[in-house]
Amino acid sequence: MSGCATLVADLASRGWAILPEFLRPTAVRALREEAEGLCAAGRFREAGVGRAAGFAVREDVRGDQVVWLDAESATPAQDCFWPEIERLRLDLNRELFLGLVSFEAHYAIYLPGARYEAHLDRLGTADERAISCTLYLNTGWAAGQGGELRLHLAGRHLDIPPSGGTLALFRSDTVRHEVLPATRPRFSLTGWFRRRPLRPVLLSCLLAALLFTGAPNAARAAERRMAQRETVVLLHGLGRTPRS
């Protein structure tokens, strides 16, 4: 089974997947050197929590710094990354019918002692982020240096060392996770597979059907309940058995 096929199968069966050596060492080194150069040039900015008017830099919650990337203006160092991510997006759509339409990503650095508290990768009721993805860019990461990605799973947690070339993939809506403090700078390339928002489509169809049948009160009640029920249909492909 190929690396991407393993990722798809594991994601479908348990909601998360880990693949060492997602990229060749030379490709990982090129990405890390680019990130280090951007850091030396002062291009990284403090990351925050929330969005729009609710956005705030909270180092007690999230201590990383980031530089956003753009596939349309990919650098030579990124040329090995974007095609592999696109191939993975197509595999996920073909096997799990997730309707992923794009991928957003940034470099991230956690300086020694920085951390990110446990959270989900969903911003409020927005459901565009479907699958979270982190590629580690560190070399010679040793036990005891910290910096693990901790996935909070049912009744247990899983710590993933940030070893260079390792790709971690997990559901954005259900897998709580955190970044533990490290004793050395920790580099990664983190992103999210996105889809078109489902809620407006589902809500429009439901309200139109109720109004058509002459039930305006039911339509208003359905609108209030939609936020609670919409997760039933989100990522409906997960839990499927990938096609052979």
N, C-alpha and C positions, 0 to 999 in steps of 0.2 A: 504494500500500500504506500502511495507517495505521501510526502509530507503534508501537502494540502488536503489530501483525502483523509489523513489521520486527524487533522484539525477539524474538518467538517464532521467526521463521525463522532469525535469526542464532544464537540460543541452540541451536537444534536442529542446525545445521550445524557449529558450531565450539565450542560450550560456553561462549560469552560473547557479550555484546551491549552496545552503547553507543547511547544515544538522547539527543541534545541536546534541550532544551526539552520535557522530559517533562511539566512543569507550566508554567502561565503565569507570567510574571515577577511578577505581583502575588501569586500563591500562594506562590512561592518567597520573596518578600520577607516575607510574613506569617510563614512558618515560621522564617526567619532571625531576625526580630525577637523571636519567642517564645523561640528558643534563646538569644539574647543576653540577654533578660530573665531567663531561668532561670539563666544564668551569673552575671549581676550579683547575683542573689539568693542565690548560693551553693548552688544545687541540684545542680550537677554533682558527681560522685564519681569518684575514680580507678578506672579499669577494671583488671581483673586477667586472669590466665591460669589455665587449669585450672578445676575445679569441685569442689564439696563439700569434702572434707578436703584436696584438692590445690589449692584456690584460693589464689592469691597475687598481690599487687601487685608487678610487676616492671617498673619504669620503664626498665630497660635493654633490655627486650623490647617493651614496649607502654606508650606514654606518653600515651594519650588519656584524657579524662574523659567520662562519659556520664550521661544521664538517660533512664530507660526510659519508654516511652509505653504507653498502654492505649487501644485502639480503642473500648472500651465507655465511656470517659469522655473522648472526643476534645474538644479545645478548638475554638473557632471558627477558629483559625489552621490546624488540622489537617483541617478539613472538606473541603478540596479534595484532600487527600492520600489518605485512607483509601478513598474510593470508587474512585479510579484504581488503587490497589493491588489492591483486590478485583476490579476488571475484568481486570487483568493476571493475577491468580490463575486466574480462570475461563477466560481465553484459553489459558493454559498447560495447564490440565487438559483442555480441549476438544481442543486440537490435538496435545498430546504425551502425554496420559494419565499425568500425573505423580502424581495423587492428592494434591495439595496441599490441606491442610485449614485452615491458619492462617498468620498472619504476625506475627512479633514484631519490635519495632523500638525503637531509642533514638536520641536526639540524641547527637552526639559532637563534641567540640572537641579539636583538637590545637593546643596553644600553640606559639609559635615554638621550633623545635628538636626538638619531640617527633616520634616515629616509631613504627612498628609493624613488627617484623621479619617476614620472609617466613613464611607459615603457610597452613594449610588451615582452613576454617571448620567443622571437625568436632571434637567433643569426645570423644576416645578412640574407642570403638567405637560410640558413639551415631550413628544415621543419620537422625534426625528432620530436621535441617537439610538441605534439598535444593538450594535456589537462594539465593545471596547477592545482596543488592541495596543499592546506595548511591546516594542522591540528594544532590547537592551544593547548598549554600545560600549560596555566596560570591559577592560582586559584584566586578567589576573585577579579576578574577584575571589577573595579568600573567605573561608568560614570565620565568623567572628567580626567581620567588617560591617555587618548589618545591611540596611538598605533593602530588605526583602519586600516584595509585594505580598501582602497577606490577604488571601481570599477568605471571606467569612462564609462558610458552607453550612449545611444542615448539621448542627450539633458538633462542629469542629471547625478548625481553620487550617489553611494550607499556606505555607511560606515558600515563596519562589525567589531564589537568589537572582540578582540582576546581572547574570553572566552574559558577556557579549555574544550576540547572535541568537539568544533565546527570545522566542515570541510567545507572549501570553495573550489569549483571546477569551473573552467572556461576555455574557449578556449584560447589557448596560442597565436593564430595568430590574434585575433580580439579584445580582451578585454584589453584595457589599464588599468593599475592599479598602485597604489603607496602605500607605508606604511607611515603613519603619525607618527610624533614623540610622544614618550610616556614619562611619568614621572617616570616609574619604568622599570626594565628589562623585556623584552618581549620575551618569548620563543615560538618557533614553530617547526614543522617538515614539511618541504616544499619539494615538488617533482614534477615530470613531467612524465605523461604517454607518452611513445615514440613509434614511428612506424618506419618502414624502410623508408628511404628518397624516396619521390615520384618523384622528379624532374629527376634524372638520368633515371628512368624507362620510364617516359612519354616522355622525350626528345629522348631517344634511339628509342622508337617505332615510334615517329613522323618522325625523321630524316631518319630512315630506310625506311619508307613508301614513303617519298618524293624522296629519292635517287633511290628507286626501280622504281618509275614512271618517272625517268629521269629529275628531277627538282632540280639540285644542288643549284641553286641560291635561290629557294624557301626554301630549307633546311637551308641554312645559315641565311636567314631572319627569319625563324621560330625559330632558336636557339636564336637569339637576342630578340625575343618577348616572349620567353617562361617564363622568370622570371616575366613578367607582367601578364601573363594569368594563371599561374599555380594555383593560389589561387582559381580559379573557381572550381577545382575538389578536393581541400583539404577539409578534414573532410566532405565528401559528405553526411555522415549519419546524421549530425546535421541538424535539420529542419524536419527530419522524425518523424512520430508518432511511439513511441516504440510499439512493438508488444504486444498484449494482451494475 
